Structure formats: structure tokens, C-alpha cells
Amino acid sequence: MKHEQHIDDYSARDATISINTYTTVVRRPQVPQEVFATYWRDVHGPLCSRVPGLAWYVQYHLDREQDAHLWPEQEGIVPFPDYVLDGGVEIGFASAADQTAFNKASGILFSDEQNMFAATVAYGLPQGSQTLVDRIADPSPNGNDTLDRMHVHFGSGSNDPEAFAVFMATFAETLAADPALLRVRLHLPDAYDNDYPAPPAPDVTHWVPPERERLAILDLTFPAPLVRRRFFASGSFSRTIGGQRQFIGHATAFAVSGMYTYVRDKELTLAGLRGSRAAQLIERLGALNQTADDVRHLLLTGRLN
């Protein structure tokens, strides 16, 4: 008798992130890419991780040199003009009180953004984001794994923005139902208001053109590029094309070169405590002593138990 393989779905673990923000980032052109990525991961990342109130903090580093077939072009859907990103950030909270605590203390964080970012735009998700499926066992990735990850940014263009949002929710469900997708996470943020620039980081641009005031972002993971290409050629995806053309006006895809998790469930990950690269070294050498409670206490307080 043939048995169907059971594949675990870990999407429920994201339900504790009741309030979320998705921030797009662009590096300063004078800062070399390697310096930018290292500073963001190992200097800015641990600083942000320690700001009170956080329940969830993850950096997605985006690759400007992308696969030409990352997302299929559709007639009538055009890329956002002049849209280049170096990263996306999720900062999430378990409650409004926690978000308030973070906002009160975040000046120390935002003053650091000018060292590497030319532009940051924080889109608010007061109702949180939605993970429709997550078949990846690791809850806190820290690196550039072998999976095929991407973020696709969509806009309604001249179409009805409310109908666009409804379609994107249905579209995400369709993608999540296909076994080709390991992870589908949907962000449907509130409209961005240029009159209230966010985050309020000094000497950093926080302005967006009208076509990017309302975004929908799909965070997608495939096992490999070949699986992705086969899925885009499948009937399952082809049947969504009519709806895409009807409701979507803009689409731009970004390849994720690395996903780095610093806070999960209000707890610092090893990357949040030590920095992303240091955490990778500890894991690579199996330095178990570096993960012990006494070491953690020393690093957090400057005192031995």
C-alpha cells in the first residue's frame, strides 16, 4: 500500500507576531556592498535586537544581480520604475504595548541608519502579516541557505486598490496550496503616508512615489530554481494569470541572498546575541560552551553568574 508523505507545516509559529512592519532599505552608494552587508548584519543587527519590545526581527538581504526568470512577466503588468533595493526588514511585536516600548527607545537605533542606508521606508502592518504555509523546519535562519528565496512586490497601478488587496490574499492562498512552495508569507501593509515619514531616521530618505504607497509583498521560497521554473510553467500558475492581469499593475521581484533572524518569540537568537557571522562560526565549530547560560549572562550583563 502506498502512503502519502506527511510534510510538517510550521506556519502557526508566526501567529505570535500580532503587529508587524516591513521596511525596504537601500544602501548608501558610497558604501561598498561587502562593508554594507557586514555592518548591517554584525553591527546594526545586534543593536536593533536589544531595543526593548521586540518579538521578531529578521533581515532579508536582497541581491541586485538576479535570475532573469525570477518572476514571469505578464502582459499589462510592468515593473515599478527605478525600483532597486538592497534589503527588506521585518520588525514585529506581540502587542501594542510592546510596540510603544520599542518606539520610545528606538532613537538609539534610528541614529545608526545613516551609516549605511540611503533610504528606508517602513510599511505598517497593524494586523500583522500572514504565513500561509512554512515547510522549513528551522525557525530562525541565519545565512544564505541552499533554498530559492524571493520577495515579490506588487502594486495595483490604475486598478482598484481594494480589489487588488482582495485578489492578493486569494493569490497567496493559491500559491500556498501547491507543494512546489516551501514558504508563502503575505504582507498587505497600510498605505504609506509621505506626510509621516517612517522610520524617523535622520539623514535618510523616507519618501515613496505614488505607485509604491500601497504595496503587497509575497515572501516565497522554493526548494530550488528548477522547481520554481517548473511551477511557473504549470497549469496551477497559468490559471492565475487572468486575475493577475486584471488586478495587478506593477510587479518587481527581488532575490533573497540571505535571511538573518535576530529575535524570535521575544528571545535573542544566537545571531542577535553575538552577531550573524559570529553565530555562524560558533555553529560551524560546534562551540557548545559559547551557547551556555553563563556565557549568555556575561555578554548581556557584563557580570558572571
Helices and strands as residue ranges (DSSP letters): G 11-16, E 19-27, H 33-39, I 40-44, H 45-49, E 56-63, E 87-93, H 96-105, H 107-110, G 113-115, E 117-125, E 130-134, E 142-143, E 148-155, H 161-176, E 183-187, G 210-212, E 216-222, H 225-232, H 235-238, H 241-247, E 250-264, E 267-268, H 270-274, H 276-285, G 288-291, H 293-301
